Amino acid sequence: MPGIFNVDAGVDVIISVQVRKESIVLTQERYASLLRTLRNGGLRAVGRRGDSDAQILVFVSCPEAFLRVLVQKERESDFLSGLPVIPIPDHTILPSERIRLVHSYITSANSDGGLGIHPDIPRWDLIQTVFCLHDRVFNELWVHSWASNWLSTASVPQEEIRAHFGDALSLYFIFIQSYTRALVVPAAFGVIFWAIGAPYSPIYSLLTSVWGIGFVEWWRVKERRIALRYGVRGSTRVEKARVQNRYKDVSAWTRELRILASVPVISSFAVLLAVLMTGIFFLEEFCEHFYTGPGQKYVTFTPTIIYAILVPHLISFFQSCAERFATWENHTHHSTHDASVTLKTFIFTALVAYLSLTLTALVYVPFGDAMVAVALKWFGRNKSGAFDSIVHEGRTHLMLDRSRLEEQMFAYTVTNQIVDSASEIGWPYAMKIWHIILDLIWGKQSDNLLSEELSFAHLRSFSTSLTLQPSAEDSLLIRALHESTLPSTPSNLSTDYSEMVIQFGYIVLWSTIFPLAPFFALLNNVLEMRKDAFRIANHERRPIPERTESIGPWLDVLEFLGWGSAIVNVILVGLFCPSSQTDERGKCGYLFDLTGDTGTPIEMISIALSDAVWDSADAAAWRELAFTVLLLVLGASQAWVVVRGLMRHIIEKIMWEGSTEVENWRNEMKRVKTGFLDGLSDEGVLSHANVSGGSGASHKAQTEKEKIKPNKKHSPDIFWSYDEGLEEIRRLSGKEE
């Protein structure tokens, strides 16, 4: 395996300390306390000056003997909690395990056997961050393996990714690779149905929904097998408490009440975002289809400008509120805290991603003409000359059709993915160029940048001579200073998972509109894996390894989207699927025809509302529509439950029962339990009693032995010494004769 953890002086983790000049005495005391706590805890620690007078980098290393102690403690905890246990002599300590154990030991609360050194604890508020250095040798090999084979969905073996980055990052790449390979199925279906010109096909919608259910259930079993193979099945049972919870403990009931208290606030934010996006959508349609006043060319950009200004700020504000709510809920463990934040923020993310399509498909296309009539009457079209001067003369129809939905799907699944990929790769380089330009503007010479990078460590630290080639110690400091300025990789990879889950939703919910969506998603994900690896290796700090057995709440979100696909596809097919290719007029007919020829509930509502007057016909049409939609939703939901249950049963039997991971796990558990029972034999119990109880216990054990000593006169062995069966049979046969 290329590269051991960090070859530079055996550094495991680095603690960045901020020096506060206004309270230099307090800073000195806390810094000395930090070094004393680390060294008394069995670690080696030494400080070096950073890139400014206000920064100190504390390099921490764990001796091999003490590392074995940490491993032994973790194995004992795993055994007591029922996790698979690997004997230490037969287990090589992986680089990621070494970093995880040392980092966890430093940052965990004292009650969990850690040192309690964490930036969120007031005592250690001078700490900016705790991070670890990248293994550059492995990173170069990893990125090169992706770049050398653009058609592959795998790079280096997953065991090596796990060895260097831990279980969480390895599981993410296994997920995205598995998901990308699974996309081949809907992509093939999509290309076929697109080629034959059959959007909104009920067959394609059914196949896509079934595929979505099957993938979720398949992944549910696969991640369990991976957890068994990695030895982390049930790792949440040994998860250490958050240090924030340790100092602000609350009861479970209080936490549940706080979670419920956040529901109205989150719902209010969601409604506000929905109203804002709906208003922007209305304004966009008005500017595009009706407005003919001054500056028409520029007015059409108004909705986009409003969206770019308001929506990102609202989302950012909500995300900060979600973090505060999760902190207020005071979850005991990081996994439940992250799950709370994930579920809260996903509500907003899904609204931004899917609301426009929902409004177009279920509101504007079916009821466009009726809404135009209502809006024109409300504005007083025939009463205001100013209104007539800016609205297209004679425009009384919205004229939205299926092509609008297809344009939106193309923008979301193709254009947006291209823009996101370009910005994610190019933005870090653009920022570096911008900083270089600023340096040049402020009078720095570009040809001196490299020499400054190589020599500043000599000028400000422990080296006494200026050389063009820095020593190994100086190179270590330069690397540490550079990586301390990089953004951190979220431990739960929430942003990366969110991108894939949103894409999954586009495919299972809306791809019947644009069947090529899975194909473009497949192409995007082939690039996404390389982009993520390149970003982590070059533009972010090395992720702190974590033990995890699942993708967490994202699995529940995927299942929810699978349920939603059953409902949305039924509605879309009902609204837009052609009942025949052409009718006698040469036009495409629909199951819910909007031309006024079929008398369906939607058509009745569109006609009834076109006069902008609410009457009994409107009420009857809405009741019929509500009843029809309710039946469709109930039927689709029940069908989803049946199909999911059937596929879960089949996949469990095929992938779980009898698999190598399950058999090895069961054999290991049997071996451990057998060894445990062997240790509880009679001799072992009595011997333990003799040692722990002294002469009194020995006398008691001797008395018990005498009590159970067999009495020869009434020995039970006499009962087993003879048999009466044959004698009875002979006696009975003699009577019959």
N, C-alpha and C positions, 0 to 999 in steps of 0.2 A: 504494500500500500504506500503510495507516494506521500512523503512528508509525515513527520511526527508532529504533535500538537503545535508547539512554537519552539523552534530550534534556538531562538534568540534568548540565551541565558535562562532557559526554562521558565519563562514567564507564563503564568496561568491566567491571571486577570489583572486589570489595571484600574485603579480608582483615581478619578479626576477630582481634585480638591480646589475649591475656590478660596483664595486668600482675600479676606476683607480688611482693608487697610484702616477703616474707621473703627474696627474693634480688633486690633491686632493682638491684644493680650488674650482675649477669648479664643481667637483663631489659633493662637499658639498652643493654648491648653487643649483644645479639641483635637488639633493635629497630633500632639504628643499622645493623647488618649487613644487616637486611632491606631497609631503605630504600636502602642503598648497592647491594645486589645488584639490586634492581629498576631503579634509575636507571642503573647501569652496563650493564644489559641492554637499554637503549634505551627504557624505559618512564618515564612520569611517575607519581610517587607522592607522596602527602601524607597525613598522619595527622590525625585529629580525635578528640576525647574522646567516649567512648561514654556509655551511660546510667548508668554507675557509675565510680568511681575506678579500678576494676580492668579497664577495657575501653578499647581504642583501635581505631578503625576506620581502616584504611589504604585510601584510594581510589586506584585504579590506572587509568591511561588509556594507550592505545597511540597514538602519532602515526601519521598516515596514511602517511607515507613508510615507517616501519618495518613497518606492517601489510602493505604491498605486498611487503616482503621476506619476511615470514612466509608470505604467499600463494605467492610464487615458490618458496620452499623446499618447500612442500607439493606444488605442482604437479610439481616435479622428482622428488620422491620417488614420487608417483603414477605418473609416466611410467616410471620405472625398475622399478616393480613391476607394470606392465601395466594400471593403472587408466585409465579414460577421462579424458582431460585436456582441460580447457576453457581456451582462451587467456585470459590475464588481461585484455587490452583489451576482449574481448567478454563478460566475466563481471562482473556486479555483485556486490559482496561483501555477502552477506545479513547481517542483524543476528545471526542465530544463528551464522553462520560466523565473524564477528568475535569474538564472545564465546568460541567454541570455540577459535579459534586463540590468543587471548590467554591463556585459562585453561590450555590445554595447554602453551603456552610457559612459563608460570610454574611449573606443577606437575610437568612432565616432568623426568626425570633428565638430568643434564648429558651423559651419553652419547648421548641422543636429541636433543641440541641445545636442551634446556630449561634453566631456571634452578635446577631442583631444589628449589623451595620447596613443601614439602608437610607437612601436620600429622603424618604418620606417620614423618617423619625426625627423629631425636633432636635434630638441630641446630635444628630449627624447632618444637620442642614447645610454644612459647608461642602458636603459631597455633591458634585454635579452629576456624575454618572459612574457606573461600574461596567466596564466592557472588556472584551478580549480581542486579541489580535487575529487577523486573518492568516491562514496558511497559504502564502502566495504560490507555493509550488503546486498545491492541489488546485487552487483557483485557476491557475493558468491551464492545467490539464483539463479541468472541468469545462471551461469556456472553449478551449480548442476542440474538445470532443464534440461539442454542439456545432461549432462552426465548420467542422470537417465533413459533416454528414447532414445536409439540410432536409433530407427526406425521412430521417429517423425521428421517432418519438421517444428515444431513450439515449442517454449519454453514457456516463460511467455507471457501473452497477450501483443499485440503490444502497447496497451495504456500505459503499464508500461514502456516499452522501450522508448516510446516517452516522458513519464513523467520524465525520468532520463537522457536521452541523446538527446532529441529534435527531430524535424521533419526529418532532413536529415538522421540521422542514422536509425530511425524507417522506413523511406521509403526504405532505402537500404535493410533492412532485410525483409520487405514485398516483395520487388522485387525478392530477391534471393529465398525466400520461394515460391513465385508464379511461378518463372521460373523453380525451381526444380520440383514442382508438375506437371507443364506442360510437363516436359521432359518424363513423364511416357508414353505419346503417341508415340513419335518417338522411345523411347526405346523399346516399345512393337513391333512396326513395325520392328525395326532393328533386334531384336531377331528372329522374324519369318523369315525374309528374309535371315538372316545368317544361320538359321537352315536348310532351304531348299536349301542353296548353291546358292543364286542368288544375287551376288554383281553387281553393275552397273545396277540395275533393273530400268527401266523407271517408273514403278509403285511406287517403294519406293522413287525415286527422286521426283516424282510429289507430293507424300504425304508429304515428308519432306519440300518441298518448300511451299506448301499450309499451313502446320503447322507453318512455320516461319512467313508467312504473318499474319496468324490468331493470333499468340501470340503477335506480335507487335501491331496490332490493338486492341486486347483485353487489353493489358497493357496500351495503350494510353487512353482508357476510364476509366480503373480502377484507374490510378493515378489521374485523374480528380475527380473521386468520393472521393478518399482519401483526396484530397485537400479540397473539400467541407466539408468533415467530420471533418477535423482538423482546418477548418476556415482559410486556407492559400491560397485559390484560388485567384490568382491575386496578390500574395505577392511581385512579382517583381516590382509592381508599387510603393511600399513603401520601396523598398530596399535603404539603405543609401549609399551614395557615398564613394568610397575608399578614404582614407586620402591621398594616393599617388597622386590621380587625383586632389585633392583639391589644391595641391601646384604646380602642373604642368599642368594646364588646357590647353586643345587644342580644336579646333573646330571639329565638326563631320566630315567635309570633310577632314580635315587633318588626322583624325584617319582612315578614309576609305582608303586614299592614302597610309598610312603606312601599312595597312593590305595588300594592293595590292603589295607594295614593298617587303613584306616578301615572296610572292609566288615564285619568281625565286630562292631565296636562299633555301627555303624549297625543291623545286623541284630538285635543284642541290644536296642537301644532300640525297634525296631519290634516285636519279640516282647513286650517289656514293655508297650508301649502296647496291643497286641492283647489280652494277658491281662487288663490292667486294664479295657479297654472290655468284654471278654466278661464279666468278673465283675460289672461295673456292670449289664450287660444282664440277666444271671441274677437279680441282686438286684431289678431293676425288675420282672421278670416274677413273682418270688416275692411282692413287696409288693403287686402289682396283682391277682394271681389267686388267691393262696393265703393270705396273711396276714390274720387276723381278730382279732388280739390288741389290747391297749391302744394307743390313739393311732393307729389305722389311718389316719385322715384325714391325719395328719402324717407317719407313717412312709413313705407313698408318695412323699414329696418327698426322702427320703434319697438315692436314686440320683442325682437331679438335683444335689443339693448336693455329693455326692462328685465327680461329673463336673465341676462348675464349679470345685471347689477343686483337684483333682489334675491333670486333663487339660491345662488351659491352662498350668500351671506346668511340666508334663513337656514339653510342646511347646516352650515358651520355652527351657527348659534344653537341649533337643536342638538348637534352632536356634543357640543360642550355641556348642554343641559343634561343629555343622556349620561355623560360621564359623571356629572355631579349627582344625578339621581342614583346611579349605580354605587357611587361612593357613599352616599347617604344611606342606601340600603344595607351597606356594611356587610358584604358577603364574606364568608369565612375563607373561601379559597379563590384562587385566581381563575379557575375554570368557571365557577358560577358567576363571578364578577364579569368576566369576558362574555359569557353567554348573555347576561343581562344587557350589556352594552350592544352586543351584536343584534339581538332581537329588536331593540329600540331603534337603532340606526337603520336597520334594514327596512323598516316601515317607510321611512322617508326615501331611501334609495329606490325602493320598488315603486313608490308613487311617481318619482321623477322619471323612471324608466318606462312605466307602463300606462300612466294616466292619459297621455295624449292619444295613444292608440285606443284606449278604452272609450274616450270621449268621441273620437272619430267614428269608431265602429258601431257603438251602441247608442250614440246620441245624434251626431251631426248628419251622418248618412241617412238613417231612417227618418229623422224628424227635422231635417234641414229646412225644407220648405215651410213647415209650420212655424219654426223658430223665426225665420225671416219675416213671415207675415206678422207675428207677434211683435218683433222688434221694430218693424216699420211703423206699425200702428202706435206703438208706445212712444216712438220718437216724433210722431205727428208728421208723417211724410207729406201730407197734403195741406199742412197748416203752416209750415215754416219755409220761407224762401231760402234762408241760409242753409238749411238742411238739404234742399233740392240742389243747391249749387255745388255741394261736395260729394253727392251720391250719384252713381251712374244712373242715367235716365232709363226708366223702364226695367231696372233690375229688381225682380221680385222673387228670385229663386237663388238658393245657395249653390246649387249645381255641384254638389260633392258626390263622388262615385267611388267605386272600388279602387281606382287608380291612385287616389290620395292615400289610401292605406298602404298600397304597394310602395309608393314613394317614401312614406314614413319608415316602413320596415327596411328598405334599402339604406336609408340614412342611418338608422340605428345599428344595423348588423354589418354594414360595410364601411360607410364613410366614418362613422364615429370610432370604429375599431382602428381604422388606419390612422386617424388623427391621434388617438390615445397612444398607439404604439410609437408614432413619430415623436410625440411630446415626451413620453417616458424615457426614450433612448436619447433624444437630442437635448432635453432640458438641462441635465447636469453639465453637458459640455458647453451649452450656451451660457450657463452661469459661470463656468470657469473662464470662458473668453471675456465675459463681462467684468470679472474681477481683474483680469489681466489688463483690460482697457482702463479700468479705474486706476490701477497701479501706474500705468504709463502716464495717465493724465496728471497724477500727483507727483510725477517727476522721476519715477523709478525706471531704470534701464532694463529692457527685456533680456539683454544678453547677460545680465548679472543675476537673473532670477535663479538659475540653476546653481550658480556658485553660492548664492545666499542660502539656498536650501541645504547645501552640503556643509556649509561652514558655520551656520549660526549656532549649531550645537557646541562647536568648539569654542566659540567666543563666549558662551554663556553657561557652560557647565564644567565638566570635570577634565576636559582635555587641555593640555598645556601647549600644544603646537598646532599650527594651522597647516592642514594638508588638503589636497584635492580629493583624496580618497578617505572617507571617514572610517573610523574603526567600527568594529562590530557593535560596540556599546553605543556609539553615536548613531549608527544606522537604526538600532532598535529605538532610540529616542525619537528620531525623525519619523519613523513609521508610526509610533505611538501618538505623536503630535498630529500627524496627518489624519489618522483614523479616529482620533478624538473629535475632530471637526465634522465627521460624516454623520448623516442622520441615522438613527437607529432603526433596525428592522423590527416591526411589531412582532412580539413573541407569538401571537396567535394568528399572524398572517391574515388579518381580517380583510384588508383591502384586496389582496390577491384572491381569496376565496369569494369575496363579494363580486368581483368581475366575472368569475366563472359561473356563479349561481345566477346572476342577472342574465347572463348569456343563455344558460339552461332554460330560464323562464321564457326568453324570447322564442326559443325553439319549440318548447312544448305548448306554449300558450298561443303564439301568434304566427308560427311559420306556415300555417295553412294559407295565410295571405301571400307569402313570398316563399315558395318551396325551396329556393336556393339558399335560404338563410343557414341551414345546417352545413352546407358545403363551404360557405364563406367563414362560418365559425370554425370549421375544421382547419382551414388555411390559417386563420388568425391564431389558433392555439398552437400550431406548429411553430410559429414565430414567438408566441407568448412564452413558451417554455424557455427558449433561448434568451429572450428579453429578461425574464425573471432571473435566470442564472447570471447573466451579465451584470444586471443591476445589483444583485446581492454581492457579487464578487468584487465589483469595482466602485460602486457609488453608495454603499451602505456599510455600516459596521457589521462585523460578524455576529450573526444571531446567537443569543444565549441559548444553548441546547436545553430542551425541555422534554420530559417524559409525557407522552400522550398516547391514548389508545383509540382516538376517534377524531373526526373532523368537528366534533362538538355540535353546537346548535345548527350548523349549516346542513346537517343531515335532516333535521326536522324541517328546515326551510325548503329543502329539495322535495321532501315528501308533500309539503303543503302546496308547492307549485305543481306537483304531479296531480294532486286532487283538483287544483284550479284548472288544469289543462282539460280535464274531463268536462267541466262546466263551460269554459270559454269556447272550446272547439264545437260543442253542441250548438251554442248560440251563433257562432260565426257561420257554421255550415247552414244552420237554419235561415240565417239572414241572407247569405250571399251565394250559397252553392247553386249552380245552374241545375234546374230540374230536367232540362234537355239542352242540347247544344244550340238549337235555334227553334223558334216557333214559326207560325205561318207568315209573320211579318219580317222574318229574317233577323230578329233580335233575340238576345239571350234572355230566357225566362228564369225566374228565381222562385225558390220555395216561398219566401216572403217577398212578393213582388211589390216594388215601390211605384209602379206605373199606374196603379189604380184599376187593375183588371182582375184581381184575384179575390178581393174582399177579405184579406188577412187582417189580424188585429193591428199590425203595424200600419198597414195601408189605411185602415179605418181611422186610426188616430191621426195620421198625417192629413187626411182629408178633413176630419172633424175639427182639427186645430187650425187649419189654414185660414179660417175666418176670424181667428183670435177671439172667439166667444166661447166661454165654457157653458155647456148645456148637458142635457141627459145623454146625448149621443157620445160626448166626450167621456163621461163617466162609464158608460157601458163598454166603450172601447178599451179604456184603461183596465177595467176589471177583467176583461177577456185576455188582454195582454199579460196582466199579472198572473192570472191562473195558468196560462200557457207556459210562461217562463218558470213558474214554480214547479210545474210538472216536469219540465226539461231538467231543471236543476236537481230535483229529487231523483229522477231517473238516472242522470249522469253520476250523481254521488253514490247511489247504491251500486251501480255498475262498477265504479272505481273500487269500492270496498270489496266486491266479489273478485275482481281481477287481481287486485293487490294481494288478497288472502291466498288465492290460488298460486300466484307467482312466487309469493314468499315461501309457501310450502314446498313447491318444486325446487326452488333454488336452495333452500335449506337442505333438502335431501341430496341434491347433486353436489353442492360445493362444501357443505359443512360436515355432514355425517360421513365418517370414514376418511376425511382428509388427513394428510400427513401431519399437519400442525395439531389437529385435534387429537389424533392418536398419540403423538409424542407428549402432548400436554397431559392426557389421561394416564399414560404410563408413568410420567414423572410424578404426578400427584399420588398415584398408587404407591410408587417407590417411597416417597416422602412419608406417607401415612403408615406404610408398613414399618419403616424404620422408627417412626415415632412410637408405634405400638410395641415394637420389640424392646424399646427402652423402658416400657412400663410393665415388664414381666414381673412375676412374683418375687424373684430373687432381687430384681432391681428395686422394687418397692420396699421390701424388707431391709435391704441393705441401706437404703436411704433413711428408713425409720431408725435403724441402729445408729447411724451417724448423727442424725439430727436430734433424736430423742434421748440419747444417753442411756444410763442403766435402767431407768424407768421404762423407756420404750422397749429396751431389750427384754425386760422381764414380761412386759405385756405381750410381745411377740411370741415368747416362749410359752406363755399360758395359752395363747390362741392355738399354737401348734399342738399342745396336749389335748385341747378340746376336740380337735379334728383328727386325733390319732385313732386309727381304726381299732375297734374292739373285736378280737378274734371270735368271741362267743356269738356276737351278733353282727359278724362281718357281712357286708353286702356281697362279698365274693361268693358266699354260699348260694345266693339267688341265681348266680350265673353259672353254677357248677353242673347243673343237670337240666334236661329238657323233657317235658311231659307230652309233647305233641305226638310223637310216634306211638307212645304207649296208649294215648287216647284214641288214635286212629285204629290200632289193633283191637282195642276194646270194643269200639263201635262195629267193626267188621265182624267180630265174633258174635255179637248180638244179632246181626242180620242173618248170619248163617243158622 
